[in-house]
Amino acid sequence: MKAPSARARVRRNARRAEYDPEILREVLKSQQICHVAYVEDGEPRQITTLYFTDDDFLYLHGNRQAALLRHIGSGGEVAINVVLVDGVVVARSGFHCSMNYRSVTVFGQGEEVTDGEHAAILDQFVDALVPGHAAAVRAPTEQELAATAVVRIPLTEMSGKFRSGDPIDDDADLDSNVWAGVIPVRSETGAPVASADLAPSVELPAYIRDYSYRG
């Protein structure tokens, strides 16, 4: 499968490239934090922020006055990266030590989400972060809605770069007395800790008790 555009094509270690949209969307849906790069007034900028995706778009939100959201809302170009680390690759030489990972980069122009979808998308942000919580919290006020912008970038121009498996050592190093292999990396979720000002009568809901972080 070919890259959707010249800038999305993986050039270094092209054998690790992944262009299948379904595989890339699955990686994007498995994470919650992305890094957004853009240029404003001739200067490079990068912002780390929460996101969520559906089948067609990647969504961001934040203060309406934020430079990044103004840039995207006005149709500005961005490059957005998400990376999932699967393991530390320990080789017999420092040169071949690495990581197993799945990285996806999305390129494109964005747009602001209109009033008709605005509130619903903000609810989806809550449920993307803590599934089930949007139905429990109070509705946002008019002031909160007015202060919060939502933008989206289409998932039409993107590519991935994946590494998996053992270290790739030089043949001359295979008999050396150095351990080699992969140390798996996993995220774990601890037991919920109640806020110090939480009323004793408030019970722990099942969706909090069973929460598992995607990351």
Secondary structure as UniProt FT lines:
FT   TURN            6..8
FT   TURN            12..13
FT   HELIX           14..16
FT   STRAND          17..18
FT   HELIX           21..29
FT   STRAND          33..40
FT   TURN            41..42
FT   STRAND          43..50
FT   STRAND          52..53
FT   STRAND          57..63
FT   TURN            64..65
FT   HELIX           67..73
FT   TURN            74..75
FT   STRAND          77..90
FT   HELIX           94..96
FT   STRAND          98..109
FT   STRAND          111..112
FT   HELIX           115..129
FT   TURN            131..132
FT   TURN            134..136
FT   HELIX           142..147
FT   STRAND          148..154
FT   TURN            155..156
FT   STRAND          158..163
FT   HELIX           171..173
FT   TURN            174..175
FT   STRAND          181..184
FT   TURN            196..197
FT   TURN            200..201
FT   HELIX           206..209
//
